[in-house]
Amino acid sequence: MSSFVLPYSGFAAAYDRMMQNVDYARWAEYIDSLFALYNFHPKRVLDIACGTGSATILLAQKGYKMSGTDRAMEMLVRAREKAEKRGIRLFLWQQDMRYLTVTRPYDAALCLYDSINYILTEDEMKQFFQRVSDTLTPKGIFIFDVTTEYNIVKHFHRQTFAESYEDFSYIWKNLYFHKEKVCKTILTFFLRDGDKYTKREELHVQKIYSVAQIKRLLEEADYKLLSSFDAFTFNRWGRTSERINFTAVKN
């Protein structure tokens, strides 16, 4: 029986190359434009589940004082290396987002690329929203996105992806459970170490939430929902939205 390692620990070594198709520059521009839309001018911004810091670094280059947290230390090591190469100063620390704490409040918080879908129950989601609120200054803004059931069923359910590079190979298997609204992914990596390969397997579980659920949980955590847009646009989400972006303000 497989022994799974912490999600994104083995993934960290391959993550940036596997995600080369992700337009992080577009993501950073979109965050910037959302701040402008609401005439909000944050200085200190926290990127929750920042991964290898691709968006975090781009936002820092726009002048925001960026900090980042992630559960996987291996991802944070990559983020630190990338930031230092670019001469960018980031404050990074390891933390499970469900138990988020900070020493100083932030003007805004982000949680991008469906990281929120890793929270598997409404109770934990509400707790997370409350903890984010505790990190924000009064009237602070929280921006995050979720992947949708439409996206999972169309692009991932019963799909297997595989690719081989010079120093690693991977197999990516996905299965969506409609009744539970949960997608389970097994990522198998073969990481090259000299003449040998090390096998590492990760189990990723993501929960699908409706807009109505998110709106209710935000209100219960004392936020006002400002918008729920089809991702990277200012258009209302629709039935075929693959990603929905939320902007909420702390009451």
Phi and psi restraints in degrees (value plus and minus 20) as a CYANA .aco file:
   2 SER   PHI     -87.6   -47.6
   2 SER   PSI     124.7   164.7
   3 SER   PHI    -128.9   -88.9
   3 SER   PSI      89.0   129.0
   4 PHE   PHI    -101.3   -61.3
   4 PHE   PSI     120.0   160.0
   5 VAL   PHI    -112.8   -72.8
   5 VAL   PSI     148.1   188.1
   6 LEU   PHI     -77.6   -37.6
   6 LEU   PSI     111.8   151.8
   7 PRO   PHI     -71.3   -31.3
   7 PRO   PSI     115.7   155.7
   8 TYR   PHI      57.2    97.2
   8 TYR   PSI     -15.9    24.1
   9 SER   PHI     -98.7   -58.7
   9 SER   PSI     -73.7   -33.7
  10 GLY   PHI     -91.5   -51.5
  10 GLY   PSI     -54.2   -14.2
  11 PHE   PHI     -81.0   -41.0
  11 PHE   PSI     -50.2   -10.2
  12 ALA   PHI     -75.9   -35.9
  12 ALA   PSI     -59.9   -19.9
  13 ALA   PHI     -85.6   -45.6
  13 ALA   PSI     -45.1    -5.1
  14 ALA   PHI    -131.7   -91.7
  14 ALA   PSI     -30.0    10.0
  15 TYR   PHI     -74.8   -34.8
  15 TYR   PSI     -71.8   -31.8
  16 ASP   PHI     -84.0   -44.0
  16 ASP   PSI     -56.0   -16.0
  17 ARG   PHI     -93.6   -53.6
  17 ARG   PSI     -55.8   -15.8
  18 MET   PHI     -89.6   -49.6
  18 MET   PSI     -44.9    -4.9
  19 MET   PHI    -125.2   -85.2
  19 MET   PSI       4.7    44.7
  20 GLN   PHI     -80.9   -40.9
  20 GLN   PSI     -44.2    -4.2
  21 ASN   PHI     -98.2   -58.2
  21 ASN   PSI     -31.4     8.6
  22 VAL   PHI     -98.5   -58.5
  22 VAL   PSI     106.2   146.2
  23 ASP   PHI    -109.5   -69.5
  23 ASP   PSI      63.2   103.2
  24 TYR   PHI     -87.6   -47.6
  24 TYR   PSI     -49.9    -9.9
  25 ALA   PHI     -82.6   -42.6
  25 ALA   PSI     -60.4   -20.4
  26 ARG   PHI     -83.7   -43.7
  26 ARG   PSI     -59.1   -19.1
  27 TRP   PHI     -83.5   -43.5
  27 TRP   PSI     -65.2   -25.2
  28 ALA   PHI     -83.5   -43.5
  28 ALA   PSI     -60.3   -20.3
  29 GLU   PHI     -83.0   -43.0
  29 GLU   PSI     -58.1   -18.1
  30 TYR   PHI     -86.8   -46.8
  30 TYR   PSI     -63.5   -23.5
  31 ILE   PHI     -79.6   -39.6
  31 ILE   PSI     -65.8   -25.8
  32 ASP   PHI     -78.2   -38.2
  32 ASP   PSI     -61.6   -21.6
  33 SER   PHI     -92.6   -52.6
  33 SER   PSI     -50.1   -10.1
  34 LEU   PHI     -88.3   -48.3
  34 LEU   PSI     -61.1   -21.1
  35 PHE   PHI     -78.9   -38.9
  35 PHE   PSI     -63.5   -23.5
  36 ALA   PHI     -86.0   -46.0
  36 ALA   PSI     -57.7   -17.7
  37 LEU   PHI     -77.5   -37.5
  37 LEU   PSI     -59.0   -19.0
  38 TYR   PHI    -119.4   -79.4
  38 TYR   PSI      -5.5    34.5
  39 ASN   PHI      31.2    71.2
  39 ASN   PSI      25.0    65.0
  40 PHE   PHI    -132.0   -92.0
  40 PHE   PSI     112.7   152.7
  41 HIS   PHI    -146.7  -106.7
  41 HIS   PSI      54.6    94.6
  42 PRO   PHI     -93.6   -53.6
  42 PRO   PSI     129.8   169.8
  43 LYS   PHI    -123.4   -83.4
  43 LYS   PSI     -72.4   -32.4
  44 ARG   PHI    -120.6   -80.6
  44 ARG   PSI     102.3   142.3
  45 VAL   PHI    -147.6  -107.6
  45 VAL   PSI     113.4   153.4
  46 LEU   PHI    -125.9   -85.9
  46 LEU   PSI     105.1   145.1
  47 ASP   PHI    -121.8   -81.8
  47 ASP   PSI      85.9   125.9
  48 ILE   PHI    -107.5   -67.5
  48 ILE   PSI     114.5   154.5
  49 ALA   PHI      39.1    79.1
  49 ALA   PSI      34.2    74.2
  50 CYS   PHI     -96.1   -56.1
  50 CYS   PSI     -31.7     8.3
  51 GLY   PHI      41.8    81.8
  51 GLY   PSI    -153.5  -113.5
  52 THR   PHI    -106.4   -66.4
  52 THR   PSI      -9.3    30.7
  53 GLY   PHI      59.1    99.1
  53 GLY   PSI      -3.1    36.9
  54 SER   PHI     -80.2   -40.2
  54 SER   PSI     -70.1   -30.1
  55 ALA   PHI     -91.5   -51.5
  55 ALA   PSI     -57.0   -17.0
  56 THR   PHI     -78.5   -38.5
  56 THR   PSI     -65.7   -25.7
  57 ILE   PHI     -85.5   -45.5
  57 ILE   PSI     -63.3   -23.3
  58 LEU   PHI     -83.1   -43.1
  58 LEU   PSI     -58.3   -18.3
  59 LEU   PHI     -90.6   -50.6
  59 LEU   PSI     -54.8   -14.8
  60 ALA   PHI     -83.0   -43.0
  60 ALA   PSI     -57.1   -17.1
  61 GLN   PHI     -88.0   -48.0
  61 GLN   PSI     -38.9     1.1
  62 LYS   PHI    -105.2   -65.2
  62 LYS   PSI     -24.1    15.9
  63 GLY   PHI      89.8   129.8
  63 GLY   PSI     -23.4    16.6
  64 TYR   PHI     -97.2   -57.2
  64 TYR   PSI     124.2   164.2
  65 LYS   PHI    -105.1   -65.1
  65 LYS   PSI      80.7   120.7
  66 MET   PHI    -117.8   -77.8
  66 MET   PSI     119.9   159.9
  67 SER   PHI    -146.2  -106.2
  67 SER   PSI     139.3   179.3
  68 GLY   PHI    -166.9  -126.9
  68 GLY   PSI     126.0   166.0
  69 THR   PHI    -146.4  -106.4
  69 THR   PSI     133.6   173.6
  70 ASP   PHI    -178.2  -138.2
  70 ASP   PSI     131.9   171.9
  71 ARG   PHI     -95.1   -55.1
  71 ARG   PSI     -49.8    -9.8
  72 ALA   PHI    -113.9   -73.9
  72 ALA   PSI      92.5   132.5
  73 MET   PHI     -80.3   -40.3
  73 MET   PSI     -54.1   -14.1
  74 GLU   PHI     -80.8   -40.8
  74 GLU   PSI     -55.5   -15.5
  75 MET   PHI     -89.5   -49.5
  75 MET   PSI     -60.2   -20.2
  76 LEU   PHI     -85.7   -45.7
  76 LEU   PSI     -55.1   -15.1
  77 VAL   PHI     -80.8   -40.8
  77 VAL   PSI     -63.4   -23.4
  78 ARG   PHI     -84.0   -44.0
  78 ARG   PSI     -61.7   -21.7
  79 ALA   PHI     -81.0   -41.0
  79 ALA   PSI     -63.7   -23.7
  80 ARG   PHI     -81.8   -41.8
  80 ARG   PSI     -64.9   -24.9
  81 GLU   PHI     -81.1   -41.1
  81 GLU   PSI     -64.6   -24.6
  82 LYS   PHI     -85.2   -45.2
  82 LYS   PSI     -62.2   -22.2
  83 ALA   PHI     -84.5   -44.5
  83 ALA   PSI     -63.8   -23.8
  84 GLU   PHI     -83.9   -43.9
  84 GLU   PSI     -58.0   -18.0
  85 LYS   PHI     -82.8   -42.8
  85 LYS   PSI     -49.5    -9.5
  86 ARG   PHI    -116.2   -76.2
  86 ARG   PSI     -17.9    22.1
  87 GLY   PHI      49.7    89.7
  87 GLY   PSI       8.7    48.7
  88 ILE   PHI    -122.0   -82.0
  88 ILE   PSI     114.4   154.4
  89 ARG   PHI    -117.3   -77.3
  89 ARG   PSI      97.9   137.9
  90 LEU   PHI    -141.7  -101.7
  90 LEU   PSI     124.7   164.7
  91 PHE   PHI    -121.0   -81.0
  91 PHE   PSI      93.8   133.8
  92 LEU   PHI    -142.4  -102.4
  92 LEU   PSI     122.6   162.6
  93 TRP   PHI    -171.0  -131.0
  93 TRP   PSI     135.0   175.0
  94 GLN   PHI    -105.5   -65.5
  94 GLN   PSI     108.2   148.2
  95 GLN   PHI    -186.6  -146.6
  95 GLN   PSI     117.9   157.9
  96 ASP   PHI     -91.2   -51.2
  96 ASP   PSI     107.4   147.4
  97 MET   PHI     -83.7   -43.7
  97 MET   PSI     -41.5    -1.5
  98 ARG   PHI     -87.8   -47.8
  98 ARG   PSI     -39.9     0.1
  99 TYR   PHI    -139.9   -99.9
  99 TYR   PSI      13.2    53.2
 100 LEU   PHI     -76.8   -36.8
 100 LEU   PSI     110.8   150.8
 101 THR   PHI    -162.4  -122.4
 101 THR   PSI     130.1   170.1
 102 VAL   PHI    -157.0  -117.0
 102 VAL   PSI     142.9   182.9
 103 THR   PHI    -114.7   -74.7
 103 THR   PSI     -43.8    -3.8
 104 ARG   PHI    -154.1  -114.1
 104 ARG   PSI     122.8   162.8
 105 PRO   PHI     -90.5   -50.5
 105 PRO   PSI     135.2   175.2
 106 TYR   PHI    -133.0   -93.0
 106 TYR   PSI     132.7   172.7
 107 ASP   PHI     -95.5   -55.5
 107 ASP   PSI     -50.3   -10.3
 108 ALA   PHI    -169.9  -129.9
 108 ALA   PSI     134.3   174.3
 109 ALA   PHI    -151.5  -111.5
 109 ALA   PSI     127.0   167.0
 110 LEU   PHI    -146.3  -106.3
 110 LEU   PSI     130.8   170.8
 111 CYS   PHI    -168.0  -128.0
 111 CYS   PSI      80.3   120.3
 112 LEU   PHI    -126.8   -86.8
 112 LEU   PSI     148.9   188.9
 113 TYR   PHI      37.2    77.2
 113 TYR   PSI      33.6    73.6
 114 ASP   PHI      28.5    68.5
 114 ASP   PSI       8.5    48.5
 115 SER   PHI     -80.9   -40.9
 115 SER   PSI     -53.1   -13.1
 116 ILE   PHI     -83.1   -43.1
 116 ILE   PSI     -46.8    -6.8
 117 ASN   PHI     -85.3   -45.3
 117 ASN   PSI     -32.4     7.6
 118 TYR   PHI     -97.1   -57.1
 118 TYR   PSI     -29.8    10.2
 119 ILE   PHI    -104.6   -64.6
 119 ILE   PSI     102.5   142.5
 120 LEU   PHI    -121.3   -81.3
 120 LEU   PSI     -26.3    13.7
 121 THR   PHI    -155.6  -115.6
 121 THR   PSI     136.1   176.1
 122 GLU   PHI     -82.9   -42.9
 122 GLU   PSI     -58.7   -18.7
 123 ASP   PHI     -81.1   -41.1
 123 ASP   PSI     -63.7   -23.7
 124 GLU   PHI     -89.4   -49.4
 124 GLU   PSI     -54.1   -14.1
 125 MET   PHI     -85.3   -45.3
 125 MET   PSI     -65.1   -25.1
 126 LYS   PHI     -82.5   -42.5
 126 LYS   PSI     -61.4   -21.4
 127 GLN   PHI     -80.8   -40.8
 127 GLN   PSI     -62.2   -22.2
 128 PHE   PHI     -82.9   -42.9
 128 PHE   PSI     -65.9   -25.9
 129 PHE   PHI     -78.6   -38.6
 129 PHE   PSI     -60.4   -20.4
 130 GLN   PHI     -86.6   -46.6
 130 GLN   PSI     -59.2   -19.2
 131 ARG   PHI     -87.2   -47.2
 131 ARG   PSI     -58.0   -18.0
 132 VAL   PHI     -82.6   -42.6
 132 VAL   PSI     -64.1   -24.1
 133 SER   PHI     -76.6   -36.6
 133 SER   PSI     -59.2   -19.2
 134 ASP   PHI     -85.7   -45.7
 134 ASP   PSI     -43.2    -3.2
 135 THR   PHI    -104.9   -64.9
 135 THR   PSI     -33.4     6.6
 136 LEU   PHI    -115.7   -75.7
 136 LEU   PSI     129.8   169.8
 137 THR   PHI     -90.9   -50.9
 137 THR   PSI     142.9   182.9
 138 PRO   PHI     -74.0   -34.0
 138 PRO   PSI     114.7   154.7
 139 LYS   PHI      45.7    85.7
 139 LYS   PSI       1.3    41.3
 140 GLY   PHI     -88.7   -48.7
 140 GLY   PSI     135.6   175.6
 141 ILE   PHI    -128.4   -88.4
 141 ILE   PSI     120.6   160.6
 142 PHE   PHI    -140.4  -100.4
 142 PHE   PSI     102.4   142.4
 143 ILE   PHI    -137.8   -97.8
 143 ILE   PSI     109.0   149.0
 144 PHE   PHI    -174.6  -134.6
 144 PHE   PSI     148.6   188.6
 145 ASP   PHI    -156.7  -116.7
 145 ASP   PSI     141.2   181.2
 146 VAL   PHI    -150.4  -110.4
 146 VAL   PSI     128.5   168.5
 147 THR   PHI    -102.1   -62.1
 147 THR   PSI     135.7   175.7
 148 THR   PHI    -128.8   -88.8
 148 THR   PSI     142.7   182.7
 149 GLU   PHI     -80.7   -40.7
 149 GLU   PSI     -58.8   -18.8
 150 TYR   PHI     -76.8   -36.8
 150 TYR   PSI     -65.7   -25.7
 151 ASN   PHI     -84.2   -44.2
 151 ASN   PSI     -66.0   -26.0
 152 ILE   PHI     -83.0   -43.0
 152 ILE   PSI     -66.5   -26.5
 153 VAL   PHI     -87.3   -47.3
 153 VAL   PSI     -60.6   -20.6
 154 LYS   PHI     -90.8   -50.8
 154 LYS   PSI     -60.4   -20.4
 155 HIS   PHI    -131.9   -91.9
 155 HIS   PSI     -37.0     3.0
 156 PHE   PHI    -146.3  -106.3
 156 PHE   PSI     -54.0   -14.0
 157 HIS   PHI     -76.3   -36.3
 157 HIS   PSI     105.1   145.1
 158 ARG   PHI      40.0    80.0
 158 ARG   PSI       1.8    41.8
 159 GLN   PHI    -121.4   -81.4
 159 GLN   PSI     122.6   162.6
 160 THR   PHI    -144.5  -104.5
 160 THR   PSI     110.5   150.5
 161 PHE   PHI    -139.3   -99.3
 161 PHE   PSI     126.2   166.2
 162 ALA   PHI    -170.0  -130.0
 162 ALA   PSI     126.3   166.3
 163 GLU   PHI    -176.8  -136.8
 163 GLU   PSI     131.7   171.7
 164 SER   PHI    -146.3  -106.3
 164 SER   PSI     111.5   151.5
 165 TYR   PHI    -136.5   -96.5
 165 TYR   PSI     157.5   197.5
 166 GLU   PHI     -83.0   -43.0
 166 GLU   PSI     -57.6   -17.6
 167 ASP   PHI    -134.0   -94.0
 167 ASP   PSI     -17.6    22.4
 168 PHE   PHI    -183.2  -143.2
 168 PHE   PSI     139.0   179.0
 169 SER   PHI    -154.1  -114.1
 169 SER   PSI     138.3   178.3
 170 TYR   PHI    -166.9  -126.9
 170 TYR   PSI     135.5   175.5
 171 ILE   PHI    -147.8  -107.8
 171 ILE   PSI     112.1   152.1
 172 TRP   PHI    -147.3  -107.3
 172 TRP   PSI      86.0   126.0
 173 LYS   PHI    -130.9   -90.9
 173 LYS   PSI     117.3   157.3
 174 ASN   PHI    -150.8  -110.8
 174 ASN   PSI     122.8   162.8
 175 LEU   PHI    -166.5  -126.5
 175 LEU   PSI     108.3   148.3
 176 TYR   PHI    -124.0   -84.0
 176 TYR   PSI     112.2   152.2
 177 PHE   PHI    -123.8   -83.8
 177 PHE   PSI      84.0   124.0
 178 HIS   PHI     -81.9   -41.9
 178 HIS   PSI     -63.1   -23.1
 179 LYS   PHI     -83.5   -43.5
 179 LYS   PSI     -64.4   -24.4
 180 GLU   PHI    -103.9   -63.9
 180 GLU   PSI     -32.0     8.0
 181 LYS   PHI      33.9    73.9
 181 LYS   PSI      30.1    70.1
 182 VAL   PHI    -150.0  -110.0
 182 VAL   PSI     115.4   155.4
 183 CYS   PHI    -128.5   -88.5
 183 CYS   PSI     106.7   146.7
 184 LYS   PHI    -130.4   -90.4
 184 LYS   PSI     111.1   151.1
 185 THR   PHI    -145.4  -105.4
 185 THR   PSI     110.8   150.8
 186 ILE   PHI    -129.1   -89.1
 186 ILE   PSI      99.1   139.1
 187 LEU   PHI    -126.8   -86.8
 187 LEU   PSI      99.6   139.6
 188 THR   PHI    -130.6   -90.6
 188 THR   PSI     102.3   142.3
 189 PHE   PHI    -132.4   -92.4
 189 PHE   PSI     123.8   163.8
 190 PHE   PHI    -140.9  -100.9
 190 PHE   PSI      82.6   122.6
 191 LEU   PHI    -118.8   -78.8
 191 LEU   PSI     105.2   145.2
 192 ARG   PHI     -95.3   -55.3
 192 ARG   PSI     113.3   153.3
 193 ASP   PHI    -155.0  -115.0
 193 ASP   PSI      71.1   111.1
 194 GLY   PHI      49.0    89.0
 194 GLY   PSI    -141.8  -101.8
 195 ASP   PHI    -112.5   -72.5
 195 ASP   PSI     -18.8    21.2
 196 LYS   PHI    -137.9   -97.9
 196 LYS   PSI     144.2   184.2
 197 TYR   PHI    -141.6  -101.6
 197 TYR   PSI     117.7   157.7
 198 THR   PHI    -123.6   -83.6
 198 THR   PSI     110.2   150.2
 199 LYS   PHI    -113.6   -73.6
 199 LYS   PSI     110.6   150.6
 200 ARG   PHI    -156.0  -116.0
 200 ARG   PSI     116.4   156.4
 201 GLU   PHI    -141.8  -101.8
 201 GLU   PSI     118.5   158.5
 202 GLU   PHI    -145.6  -105.6
 202 GLU   PSI     120.0   160.0
 203 LEU   PHI    -125.6   -85.6
 203 LEU   PSI      99.8   139.8
 204 HIS   PHI    -130.1   -90.1
 204 HIS   PSI     109.6   149.6
 205 VAL   PHI    -144.5  -104.5
 205 VAL   PSI     105.8   145.8
 206 GLN   PHI    -146.8  -106.8
 206 GLN   PSI     120.4   160.4
 207 LYS   PHI    -125.4   -85.4
 207 LYS   PSI     117.0   157.0
 208 ILE   PHI    -112.3   -72.3
 208 ILE   PSI     109.9   149.9
 209 TYR   PHI    -138.6   -98.6
 209 TYR   PSI     123.7   163.7
 210 SER   PHI    -102.3   -62.3
 210 SER   PSI     142.1   182.1
 211 VAL   PHI     -81.0   -41.0
 211 VAL   PSI     -59.5   -19.5
 212 ALA   PHI     -81.5   -41.5
 212 ALA   PSI     -60.6   -20.6
 213 GLN   PHI     -82.8   -42.8
 213 GLN   PSI     -67.5   -27.5
 214 ILE   PHI     -81.6   -41.6
 214 ILE   PSI     -64.6   -24.6
 215 LYS   PHI     -80.7   -40.7
 215 LYS   PSI     -64.6   -24.6
 216 ARG   PHI     -84.2   -44.2
 216 ARG   PSI     -64.3   -24.3
 217 LEU   PHI     -87.0   -47.0
 217 LEU   PSI     -55.8   -15.8
 218 LEU   PHI     -83.3   -43.3
 218 LEU   PSI     -65.2   -25.2
 219 GLU   PHI     -84.4   -44.4
 219 GLU   PSI     -58.7   -18.7
 220 GLU   PHI     -85.7   -45.7
 220 GLU   PSI     -47.2    -7.2
 221 ALA   PHI    -112.6   -72.6
 221 ALA   PSI      -8.7    31.3
 222 ASP   PHI      51.1    91.1
 222 ASP   PSI      24.3    64.3
 223 TYR   PHI    -132.2   -92.2
 223 TYR   PSI     139.7   179.7
 224 LYS   PHI    -128.5   -88.5
 224 LYS   PSI     104.4   144.4
 225 LEU   PHI     -96.9   -56.9
 225 LEU   PSI     100.4   140.4
 226 LEU   PHI    -108.2   -68.2
 226 LEU   PSI     -58.0   -18.0
 227 SER   PHI    -182.2  -142.2
 227 SER   PSI     134.1   174.1
 228 SER   PHI    -155.5  -115.5
 228 SER   PSI      77.1   117.1
 229 PHE   PHI    -124.0   -84.0
 229 PHE   PSI     129.2   169.2
 230 ASP   PHI     -78.4   -38.4
 230 ASP   PSI     108.6   148.6
 231 ALA   PHI     -73.3   -33.3
 231 ALA   PSI     119.4   159.4
 232 PHE   PHI      49.3    89.3
 232 PHE   PSI      -5.4    34.6
 233 THR   PHI    -153.1  -113.1
 233 THR   PSI     156.5   196.5
 234 PHE   PHI    -131.0   -91.0
 234 PHE   PSI       6.0    46.0
 235 ASN   PHI    -116.9   -76.9
 235 ASN   PSI     126.7   166.7
 236 ARG   PHI     -80.9   -40.9
 236 ARG   PSI     122.4   162.4
 237 TRP   PHI     -79.9   -39.9
 237 TRP   PSI     135.9   175.9
 238 GLY   PHI    -159.5  -119.5
 238 GLY   PSI    -197.7  -157.7
 239 ARG   PHI     -80.1   -40.1
 239 ARG   PSI     -51.4   -11.4
 240 THR   PHI    -122.5   -82.5
 240 THR   PSI      -3.9    36.1
 241 SER   PHI     -86.3   -46.3
 241 SER   PSI     113.1   153.1
 242 GLU   PHI    -114.4   -74.4
 242 GLU   PSI     -41.5    -1.5
 243 ARG   PHI    -167.6  -127.6
 243 ARG   PSI     117.1   157.1
 244 ILE   PHI    -139.4   -99.4
 244 ILE   PSI     109.6   149.6
 245 ASN   PHI    -123.6   -83.6
 245 ASN   PSI     109.7   149.7
 246 PHE   PHI    -130.8   -90.8
 246 PHE   PSI     120.9   160.9
 247 THR   PHI    -146.4  -106.4
 247 THR   PSI     105.8   145.8
 248 ALA   PHI    -151.9  -111.9
 248 ALA   PSI     132.4   172.4
 249 VAL   PHI    -137.8   -97.8
 249 VAL   PSI     120.0   160.0
 250 LYS   PHI     -92.3   -52.3
 250 LYS   PSI     107.6   147.6
